């Protein structure tokens, strides 16, 4: 059986990669993909803690399904926003998006 620490290290590594990607990416789609990595790291931790600390009720898996549903909905909304901004500004680079500026 794989120990709990391996799963937690995997979750921490995915979270760190996603955080680094979200802070350093220049395109909006890259930032959205990095946020998905962060949410997947949270799912791994939820399922790990449920398996090693929880009971047989599977509450961690239920929460992980909710996180997946929320992640799918946020990805759709994020891509719609990126398409709308691209139609108006003809760029997906976040440095060039100055919608709030006069």
C-alpha positions as CSV (number, residue, x, y, z in Angstrom):
1,X,0.0,0.0,0.0
2,X,1.2,3.5,-0.8
3,X,1.8,5.6,2.3
4,X,-0.2,8.8,2.8
5,X,2.9,11.0,2.6
6,X,3.3,10.1,-1.1
7,X,-0.1,11.4,-2.0
8,X,0.4,14.6,0.1
9,X,3.7,15.3,-1.6
10,X,2.0,14.8,-5.0
11,X,-0.8,17.2,-4.0
12,X,1.8,19.8,-2.7
13,X,3.8,19.5,-5.9
14,X,0.7,20.0,-8.1
15,X,-0.3,22.9,-6.0
16,X,3.2,24.5,-6.3
17,X,3.3,24.0,-10.1
18,X,-0.2,25.5,-10.4
19,X,0.6,28.5,-8.2
20,X,3.8,29.1,-10.1
21,X,2.0,28.9,-13.4
22,X,-0.8,31.2,-12.3
23,X,1.6,33.8,-11.2
24,X,4.0,33.7,-14.2
25,X,1.8,33.0,-17.2
26,X,1.2,35.7,-19.7
27,X,-1.9,34.3,-21.4
28,X,-5.3,34.0,-19.8
29,X,-5.7,30.4,-21.0
30,X,-2.4,29.4,-19.3
31,X,-3.7,31.0,-16.0
32,X,-6.9,29.0,-16.3
33,X,-5.0,25.8,-16.8
34,X,-2.9,26.6,-13.7
35,X,-6.0,27.2,-11.6
36,X,-7.2,23.7,-12.7
37,X,-4.0,22.2,-11.5
38,X,-4.5,23.9,-8.1
39,X,-8.1,22.5,-7.9
40,X,-6.8,19.0,-8.8
41,X,-4.2,19.2,-6.0
42,X,-7.1,20.0,-3.6
43,X,-9.0,17.0,-4.9
44,X,-6.0,14.7,-4.3
45,X,-5.7,15.9,-0.8
46,X,-9.5,15.5,-0.1
47,X,-9.5,11.9,-1.3
48,X,-6.2,11.2,0.6
49,X,-7.5,12.4,3.9
50,X,-10.8,10.6,3.4
51,X,-9.0,7.3,2.7
52,X,-6.5,7.5,5.5
53,X,-8.5,9.4,8.2
54,X,-12.2,9.2,7.3
55,X,-14.7,6.5,7.7
56,X,-16.5,4.4,5.1
57,X,-19.0,7.1,4.2
58,X,-16.9,8.5,1.3
59,X,-17.4,12.2,2.2
60,X,-14.0,13.1,0.7
61,X,-15.0,11.6,-2.7
62,X,-18.3,13.5,-2.6
63,X,-16.4,16.8,-1.9
64,X,-14.0,15.9,-4.7
65,X,-17.0,15.5,-7.1
66,X,-18.3,18.9,-6.1
67,X,-14.9,20.5,-6.7
68,X,-14.7,18.8,-10.1
69,X,-18.2,20.2,-11.0
70,X,-17.2,23.7,-9.8
71,X,-13.9,23.5,-11.8
72,X,-15.8,22.5,-15.0
73,X,-18.2,25.4,-14.6
74,X,-15.4,27.9,-13.8
75,X,-13.5,26.7,-16.9
76,X,-16.5,27.3,-19.1
77,X,-17.1,30.7,-17.7
78,X,-13.4,31.6,-17.9
79,X,-13.1,30.5,-21.5
80,X,-16.3,32.5,-22.4
81,X,-14.7,35.6,-20.8
82,X,-11.4,35.0,-22.7
83,X,-13.3,34.8,-26.0
84,X,-15.3,37.9,-25.2
85,X,-12.1,39.9,-24.3
86,X,-10.4,38.6,-27.4
87,X,-13.2,39.8,-29.6
88,X,-13.0,43.3,-28.2
89,X,-9.2,43.7,-27.7
90,X,-7.7,41.2,-30.2
91,X,-5.3,39.8,-27.6
92,X,-5.2,37.1,-24.9
93,X,-2.1,38.5,-23.2
94,X,-2.9,39.7,-19.7
95,X,-0.5,42.6,-19.8
96,X,-2.5,44.1,-22.7
97,X,-5.9,43.8,-21.1
98,X,-6.6,47.2,-19.6
99,X,-10.4,47.2,-19.7
100,X,-10.7,49.0,-16.4
101,X,-8.3,51.8,-17.4
102,X,-9.6,55.0,-19.0
